[in-house]
């Protein structure tokens, strides 16, 4: 089966089953509840759903501490419920991606329990051990400020085990061929149940050599080729979306020079510089990041995003850039996390300013790649910073102004529904915004439709058009003799810009995709366009013959 590259012009929506919709009143979201909301997602124009972990887990790290890869947390339903869900999604033309978390397991997983109990256990070498505590145990923590070490003494085993994340998440020894075979088996299992691909967690750690003697761990890039090969054999249109926050010079190692490794990667470099641009109104670092991440195989694709389920990681910005973003969007130390990021949702970060929210999402949707939205951001949900670490931005979906925001009938939910302040469910919810034609939800739906109708962004070659203003970004995409131009003013005052598109055709027009308005090149051959504060424009480029063809259609 040949991959049809559907992901090149798609919109992906990320959600957590446990906080999306509760169907049985126990306060926890579940698959039957999620099924009830599929028509909502279909109406938004979503092409694929990315599910955060839902497998059996003690739940110490929001499901990323898995204790059984082949079963579902009973709070969310059964395997039968999952298959019903994937079938219902398929009926609506929605693909399903799931998190695959194979860098580590829960310390409650039977594999680890066996490994720690007996040095001769067949699972002993599935994990990484040391008889003494390595000297660098206090380095390389994923959660600095919360995590104290990457090596912990197990009293029963009498040895230290390695954990890049929390101490209750021992790392798997992914260099072990038996572990590699098990990972492929896990992927094959879920593909058989209707999954269309995976968002692979912490990929650089999955493929890194691990051990007490590893001073400069090497990456086992061939593992990525094996993962992809399994998908192509089992389900030709399945994909892997890699979480790999690596320097741009390493990107091709993850995609593969021939595009035979990861199908997609999140573009962390563009994400971080985009927030710097929003804070500073300076597009230069963003343009540099776009250029640094330009190279990729024809079949590869970036995943573009604003906020996700983790903190907004700013670790790749300079110290001065990071401080500026902190000052604008997370000035209170309680808003910051792990010495590198911000733990807020987008709407409160931007002060609830509708103009800036629209600008941010228009920017993200116009970046090269496939947009990934986060549940609740389409209605401008807020956060609850009284909750620990990243949970503040993982509160239940707000469906209506009914008790618990329509998420559950229970008085006690898995995480508290936001009920106070301007982002409480009485003010921010799906039901009220669906009735308002000017709501942020209806604006988001229109933007998703515009994005899908501009395949040049997903497929085409892009270039930055000179505007003469560092706070105005103009990007052009060309694909199959079609072109689009996207303009964004990142500052709080208007700009009049003059664009020379260097086309040379008589009768060149810019057709506004949103309202059908035209911009005609003036006598000097340039387009003179006024952008209001935080304004944006999406244009299709066409000559007079193009206008006539569209009129006839």
N, C-alpha and C positions, 0 to 999 in steps of 0.2 A: 504494500500500500504506500502511495507517495504522499508525503506531507503537503497539504495545500496552503501552508503558510497563513492560516486564518488569523494568527496572532499579530500579523503585520498591521492590520487595520481593525483592531478590536478595542473594546473598553472593558476593563476588568474591575470587579467590585469585591473588596475584601470585607469579610464579616466573621464574627465569632458566633458559633451556634448558641453558646450558653447565654449570650446577651442580646440575641436578636428577637426571638419571639417564644414565649412560654405557652404551650398548648394545654397543659394539664394542671396548672395552678400550683406547682411546687416551687415557683420562684426562679426556676432555671430554664433557659431556652432549650429547645429540642428540635429534632428533625421534623416531626409533624408540624410544629409551629413555623419552622422555616418554609415548609411546603406551602403553607397558607399565604406566605408573602412572596412567592415566586412571581405572581402576576404583577405585583408592584415593581419588582426588579425588571421584569420583561417590559413593562410600560416605560421605564426609564431609558431603555435602549441598551441594557447591559448585555454583553456577549459572553462573559464568563464570570463565574463566582469563584473567588479564592477563599477557602475555608481554613481558618486557624485550627490548631490541633483539637481533635475531638476523640482521640483514642483513649483507652483506659489509662488513668493517671491518678496519682495521689493529689494532684492539683496544687502543688507547692509553687509552680511557676506557670500558672495559667495554662496547663496542659502540655507545656514543652518538656515536662518530666514524664516520659511515657513508660508505662509498666507492662503494656501488651500492645504490640503493633498490629495485631490481627483481630482486635475487637474494639468496640465503641464504649466510651464511658456510659454506664447504664443510665445516668441522669439525662442523657441526650436521646435515648431510645435504643433500638436494636440494629443489628446489621440489616434486618429486613426493612426497617424504617429508612436506613441509609439508601438501600437499593431503590425503594419507592421514590425517594427524593431525587436521585440521579436520573431516574426514568422520567419523572415529572419535569425536571429541568430540560432534559433532551427534547421532550415534546414541545417546549417553548423555544427551542433553538439556543439554549444556554448551556455552555460547557461548564464543567466542574473541575477546578484545580484544588488540590489539598496540600497542606503542609506535610513535608516529609522531614522528620527530625531524627537524623541518624548520626550526628556527631557524638551524642551521649544518650544514655537512658536514665530512668529514675533509679535511685539506689534500692528501690523496692522491686525492680524487675527481677524475675526468676533467674535470668542469666547472671546478674550481679550477685544475687543471694547465693547462688551455687559457687560462683567464682571466689567469693570471700570465705566460704565455708571450708573449702578443700583445695590445697595447692595442686592437687591432681585432677581437679574438676575440668571437664572438657571446655568449660567457659572461662577458665582462669586467664588464658591468653586473649580472650575477647576484650579485655580491659588492659590498662597500662599501669604497671606497678613499679615500685622502687623500695628496696630494703631500708634505705635512709632517705631523709628529706633533702631534696636537691637544694643547692645554694640559691637558685633563682626562683624559689617557690613563691616569693612575694612579687613576682613580675608577670606581666602578661594577662592579668585578670580582665575579664570582659566587663565586670561591674565594679570598678574601683570606687572606694568609699563605702561599699556595701560588702564586697567580697574581700577576704583577708589573705587568701592563698590559692594557689592552683594545685596544691598537694595536701591531702588529708590522711592522717593515720587511721586505718581501719583496725579496731581492736581485735576483731575475730580473725582477720587475715594476718595480722602482725606486720603488715606492710603499708606503705603509703600508696594511694591511688591518685591518678591525675584527673583533674576536672577543670576545663577551661572556663566553665560557668560556675554555678553554685555548687557547694560541696555535696548536695544531694543529687547531683547529675554527673556521675562518673563517665568519663570519655570512653567511647568504644575504640578499640585498636583497629582502625580502618585499614591498616597495612596487612592485617590477617586475612588470608584468602577466604576463610570460612565466614568472617564478618562481611566481606565484600559480596559473597554469594547470598548471604542472608538479606542484605540491602536490596539486591536484585529481586529476591523472592518477595520482599515486602512491596516493592513497586509493582510487581506482576500481580500480586493479590488484589490491590486496589484498582488497578487497570481493569481487571476482570469484573469488578463490581460497578463499573461505569464511569470511573474517573478519566478525565481527559488530560491529566498532567499534574505536575507537582511544583510547588514553590519550595525549593530546597533551602533549608535553614543552615546558616553559618558555613557556607561551602568552603571557604579557605581553611577552616579548621577540620572539616571532614576529610580533606585530601592531604593535610599536612602530616609529615612524619611526627610521631609522638614518642616520648621517652625521656628518662632522666638525663641521658647523655646528649640529647638533641639541642645543641647551642644555636644552630641556624637551620631550623627544620626545612626540608625540601618539600615541594608540592608534588603529589602523585597525580599529575594532570591526566594520565591515561584512565584513571577512574571515571572521569567525566565522560570520556568517549564510551566506556562500557555502559554507563547509565543511559546515555542517549541511544546506544545501539539496542538495548532492551526495549525501549519505547518504540523505536522504529519497527522492530520485529513484531511486537504485540499489538500496537495501535498506531498506525502511521501518522495520524494527526495529533498525537499527544506531544506535550511540550514540557520542558523544565525551565522554570523561572528562578534564576539563582540569586540568593542574597550573598553578594560578594562585594564588600566595601573595600576595594583594593585600588592602588594608584593606577591612573590611566594606562601607564606603560605595560601593565599586566593584563589588560582587558582581553587581548587577543589570545592569551594563554587559556582563558576560560571559554571564549567562544570557539577557539580552534582556528588555525589559519585557513582551513578549508570548511569552516562552519560545521565541524563534526563533534562538537562538545555541547556546551549549553546553548539552548535556543535563544534564551533571553537572560538579561541581567538588569537589576535595578541600577539606575544611573545616579549613584550617590554623589558623584562629583558635581553634576549639574544641579541636583537637589540642594546641596549646601550653598553653592554660589547663587542659586536663584533666591534663597532667603537673604543672602547678603545683598543682592540687588534690590529686594523689596525694602530692606532696612536702610540702604544707603542711597538708593536711586542711581547707582553706578552700575552700568551693564558690562563694563570691561572684563571683570573676572568671570562673569557668566559666559561672555563670548569666548573667552579663553578656554573655559571648561567644555563648551560645545565643540571647539576645534580639537581639543585633546581627546575627546571621545568620539570623534568622527569616524575613525577607522573601525570597520567591523565587516565580517563576511556578508554576502548578499542575503543569506537566509537568517542572519542573526537580527535581533531586535533589542532595543533598550526598553525597560519599563520606567516610565516617568511618573513621579508622584510628588505630593506635597507633604502630607503627614501619613504615618502608618501607625501600627499598634505599639511601636517602641518609642523611645525618646527621639526628638529631632537631633540626630547626630551631626555635630559641627566640627568633628575632629580633624577634618582635612582643610579647614580654613586656617589662615594665619592667626596668631594670637590677637592681633589688632582687629582683624575681621570678626573673629569669634566674639570678642568683647562688644563690638558694635551691635551684633545680632542679639546678644544677651541683653544689652541696654534697651533695645527697642522692643523685644518680644518676650523676654524672660528676666526682668531686672531683679526680682525677688529671688534670693537663694533657694527658696522652697519651690520655685518654678524650674530649677535646674537639676540635673541628674548626672551622676557618674563622671563629673568633672569635664563633661564634653557636650552635653545636650540639654534640650528643653523638653519638659514633660507635659506641655499644654496641647490642647487641640487648636486648630487653625483659627476658628472664629474669635475666641477670646484673645489669641495672640495678636490679631489685627484689630482689636478693640470693637468687634462687631460692626465695623465700617463696611457697609454693603459695597461701596465703590472699590475698596481694596480687596475684598473677598472675590468680587467678580474679576478684578485684574489678576489676582493670584491664580485663579482657576483657568482663566483664559490663557495665561502664560503657560501653565502646566500642560493644558490640552494642546498647545501649539508647539511644544518641544518635540524634537525628533524621537519617535518611539511610540509605545503603546501606553495610554494613560491608565493608571491604577488608582481608583477612588476608594476611600475608606467609609464604612457604614456611618451614617449620621452626618457626614460632612455635607451631604447634599441639602440638608436643612439647617446647617450652621449650628450643630450641637456644640455644647460647651464641655467643661471638664470639672472634676471634683478633686481639688488639690489636697483635701483632707485625707484622701486615700493614699496608701503607700506606693512609692516608686511609680511604675508605669500604669498602675490601676486607675489613676486619676483620669486617664483618657480612654478607659475601657468600660465606661458605664453603659447600662442597657439602652437600647434603641427607644426613642420617644415617638410613639405612634399617634397619640391623641392626648387630649386634656383629661382623660379618664384617670382614675387612681392608678398609680405606678406607670403613668404615661401610656397605658394600653399594652405594656409589655407583659404583664402578668396579673392574675387575680390574687396572688399571694401578698400578704402584708410584709413578708420578708423575702427580698430578692437576692440573687447571687452576689450582686454589687448594688449599692443604693442607686435608685433612679434619681437623676438631678431634679430636685423639686423647688429649690429656692433661687431667687435672683433672676436676672434677665434671660438666662439660659435654661430655666426650669421648664418642665414639660408643659405647663399651662401656657407658656409663651412660644416655645419652640417645639413643634410636633408636625408630623406628616399630614394629619387630617386637615388642620387649619391651612397649611400651605397648599394643599391640593386645591382648595376652594378659592385661593387667591391667585389670579392669573399673573400677578407681578411678584409672586413669592420667589425666594431663592431656589426652592425645589423646582418650580416650573422653569426658571431661568436655566438651572443645571440641565434639565431634560432637553431644552432647546440647544444648549451648547453641546451636549453629547450627540444630538442629531447633526449639528453642523460639523462636528469633528469627524463623524463617520462618513459624511458626505464630502469630506476633503481627504481622500485617500493619498493625495500627494504627500501629506505629513508622515504617514506611516511607511510609504513606499519610496518617496522621491529623494532626490539630491537636494540639499539645502545650502543656502548661502546667507550671510548677514549683509544687508543692504545699508550702506552708509547714510546716516541721517544728520550728521553734524552735531548731534546732541548725545552726550553720554547717558542721559536718563531716558532716552527713547530707543527701544529695540525694534528693528525691522528685520523680519526673516522671510525669505522667499524659498518656496519649494517647487521643483519642476519634476514632472513625471508623465511620460507618454503624451508629450505635446500639450500638457495642461500645467497651469501654474497658479499658485496662490501666494498672497502676500499678507503677512500678519504684523500689525503695528501695536506697540504697547508703550504708554507713557507712564513711567514709574514714579513721577514726582507729583506734588500737590499743586502744581500750577500748570496752565495750558501751554501747549507748544504748537507752533505752526512750522511744519517741516516741508522741505522741498525734496522730492525723490526723483532721481534719474534712474529709471529701470533699464536703460540702455537697450531697449527693444527696437526702436527705430521704425516701427510700423505706423502707417497713417491711420488715425482713428483709434489709437490705443485707449482702452477703457480699464478702469478698476471698478469691478462690480461688487458692491457690498453684499456679502453672503447673507447677512442678517436681515437687511431691509430692502435690498434690491436697488439702493441708490448707486449712482455712477460717479466716478471721478474722471474727468477728461484732462489729458495732458494739455498744458497751456502752450503759448507761443514759444517759450524757451525749451520746450520738450520735456518739462518736468511736471510732476504732480505736486500741487500745493495743498496740504491737508492739515486741518486744525484738529488737534487732539485735546480734549478737555482733561482736567486733572484726573489722574489714574485712568485715563481713557484707553480704549483698545478698538481696533478695527480688523475685521477679517475680509479680505478682498480676493476675488478671483480675477486673474489677469486675462484680458481678452481684447481683441481688436473689434472693429465694426462688424466683421463677418460673424464673430462669435456672438455678439449681441443679437444679430438677426436670427441666428440659429436658435438661441434660447427663446426668443420671442415666438418663433414658429412652433416650438415644442409646447 
